[in-house]
Protein backbone atom coordinates (compact mmCIF):
# COMPACT_ATOMS: atom_id res chain seq x y z
CA UNK A 1 0.00 0.00 0.00
CA UNK A 2 1.44 3.34 -1.04
CA UNK A 3 0.08 6.68 0.08
CA UNK A 4 1.36 10.01 -1.12
CA UNK A 5 2.68 12.56 1.35
CA UNK A 6 3.18 16.20 0.58
CA UNK A 7 6.65 17.53 -0.03
CA UNK A 8 7.10 21.29 0.08
CA UNK A 9 9.60 23.15 -2.08
CA UNK A 10 10.13 26.89 -1.83
CA UNK A 11 10.31 28.57 -5.23
CA UNK A 12 10.86 32.24 -6.12
CA UNK A 13 7.20 33.23 -5.93
CA UNK A 14 5.26 30.44 -4.15
CA UNK A 15 5.61 27.12 -2.39
CA UNK A 16 5.43 24.19 -4.78
CA UNK A 17 3.83 21.01 -3.38
CA UNK A 18 4.88 17.62 -4.75
CA UNK A 19 3.70 14.15 -3.75
CA UNK A 20 6.26 11.58 -2.72
CA UNK A 21 5.57 7.92 -1.92
CA UNK A 22 5.53 6.55 1.61
CA UNK A 23 6.67 2.99 2.14
CA UNK A 24 5.19 0.87 4.89
CA UNK A 25 6.73 -2.16 6.53
CA UNK A 26 4.53 -5.16 5.77
CA UNK A 27 5.72 -7.10 8.84
CA UNK A 28 3.98 -5.13 11.58
CA UNK A 29 2.37 -8.13 13.27
CA UNK A 30 5.49 -9.53 14.91
CA UNK A 31 5.46 -10.52 18.58
CA UNK A 32 7.91 -8.76 20.85
CA UNK A 33 9.34 -10.81 23.68
CA UNK A 34 8.92 -9.16 27.05
CA UNK A 35 11.82 -10.52 29.07
CA UNK A 36 12.46 -9.30 32.58
CA UNK A 37 16.12 -9.08 33.44
CA UNK A 38 17.71 -9.26 36.85
CA UNK A 39 20.98 -7.83 38.04
CA UNK A 40 23.87 -10.21 38.64
CA UNK A 41 26.94 -9.14 40.56
CA UNK A 42 30.20 -10.92 39.74
CA UNK A 43 33.65 -10.74 41.23
CA UNK A 44 36.04 -11.77 38.47
CA UNK A 45 39.69 -11.22 37.66
CA UNK A 46 40.36 -7.68 36.43
CA UNK A 47 42.41 -8.87 33.43
CA UNK A 48 39.66 -11.28 32.38
CA UNK A 49 37.07 -8.49 32.59
CA UNK A 50 39.33 -6.16 30.59
CA UNK A 51 39.85 -8.81 27.91
CA UNK A 52 36.10 -9.42 27.67
CA UNK A 53 35.42 -5.70 27.51
CA UNK A 54 37.97 -5.19 24.73
CA UNK A 55 36.53 -8.14 22.79
CA UNK A 56 33.05 -6.65 23.08
CA UNK A 57 34.20 -3.21 21.95
CA UNK A 58 36.03 -4.62 18.93
CA UNK A 59 33.01 -6.73 17.93
CA UNK A 60 30.44 -4.03 18.78
CA UNK A 61 28.58 -6.25 21.25
CA UNK A 62 27.21 -5.45 24.69
CA UNK A 63 28.99 -7.23 27.51
CA UNK A 64 25.65 -8.27 29.01
CA UNK A 65 24.59 -9.96 25.77
CA UNK A 66 27.92 -11.81 25.48
CA UNK A 67 27.76 -12.98 29.10
CA UNK A 68 24.15 -14.19 28.63
CA UNK A 69 25.17 -16.18 25.54
CA UNK A 70 28.16 -17.69 27.36
CA UNK A 71 26.02 -18.72 30.33
CA UNK A 72 23.34 -20.22 28.06
CA UNK A 73 25.97 -22.19 26.11
CA UNK A 74 27.57 -23.41 29.33
CA UNK A 75 24.21 -24.63 30.64
CA UNK A 76 23.42 -26.42 27.36
CA UNK A 77 26.79 -28.20 27.44
CA UNK A 78 26.39 -29.15 31.09
CA UNK A 79 23.22 -31.20 30.47
C-alpha positions as CSV (number, residue, x, y, z in Angstrom):
1,X,0.0,0.0,0.0
2,X,1.4,3.3,-1.0
3,X,0.1,6.7,0.1
4,X,1.4,10.0,-1.1
5,X,2.7,12.6,1.3
6,X,3.2,16.2,0.6
7,X,6.7,17.5,0.0
8,X,7.1,21.3,0.1
9,X,9.6,23.2,-2.1
10,X,10.1,26.9,-1.8
11,X,10.3,28.6,-5.2
12,X,10.9,32.2,-6.1
13,X,7.2,33.2,-5.9
14,X,5.3,30.4,-4.1
15,X,5.6,27.1,-2.4
16,X,5.4,24.2,-4.8
17,X,3.8,21.0,-3.4
18,X,4.9,17.6,-4.8
19,X,3.7,14.2,-3.8
20,X,6.3,11.6,-2.7
21,X,5.6,7.9,-1.9
22,X,5.5,6.6,1.6
23,X,6.7,3.0,2.1
24,X,5.2,0.9,4.9
25,X,6.7,-2.2,6.5
26,X,4.5,-5.2,5.8
27,X,5.7,-7.1,8.8
28,X,4.0,-5.1,11.6
29,X,2.4,-8.1,13.3
30,X,5.5,-9.5,14.9
31,X,5.5,-10.5,18.6
32,X,7.9,-8.8,20.9
33,X,9.3,-10.8,23.7
34,X,8.9,-9.2,27.1
35,X,11.8,-10.5,29.1
36,X,12.5,-9.3,32.6
37,X,16.1,-9.1,33.4
38,X,17.7,-9.3,36.8
39,X,21.0,-7.8,38.0
40,X,23.9,-10.2,38.6
41,X,26.9,-9.1,40.6
42,X,30.2,-10.9,39.7
43,X,33.6,-10.7,41.2
44,X,36.0,-11.8,38.5
45,X,39.7,-11.2,37.7
46,X,40.4,-7.7,36.4
47,X,42.4,-8.9,33.4
48,X,39.7,-11.3,32.4
49,X,37.1,-8.5,32.6
50,X,39.3,-6.2,30.6
51,X,39.9,-8.8,27.9
52,X,36.1,-9.4,27.7
53,X,35.4,-5.7,27.5
54,X,38.0,-5.2,24.7
55,X,36.5,-8.1,22.8
56,X,33.0,-6.7,23.1
57,X,34.2,-3.2,21.9
58,X,36.0,-4.6,18.9
59,X,33.0,-6.7,17.9
60,X,30.4,-4.0,18.8
61,X,28.6,-6.3,21.3
62,X,27.2,-5.4,24.7
63,X,29.0,-7.2,27.5
64,X,25.6,-8.3,29.0
65,X,24.6,-10.0,25.8
66,X,27.9,-11.8,25.5
67,X,27.8,-13.0,29.1
68,X,24.2,-14.2,28.6
69,X,25.2,-16.2,25.5
70,X,28.2,-17.7,27.4
71,X,26.0,-18.7,30.3
72,X,23.3,-20.2,28.1
73,X,26.0,-22.2,26.1
74,X,27.6,-23.4,29.3
75,X,24.2,-24.6,30.6
76,X,23.4,-26.4,27.4
77,X,26.8,-28.2,27.4
78,X,26.4,-29.2,31.1
79,X,23.2,-31.2,30.5
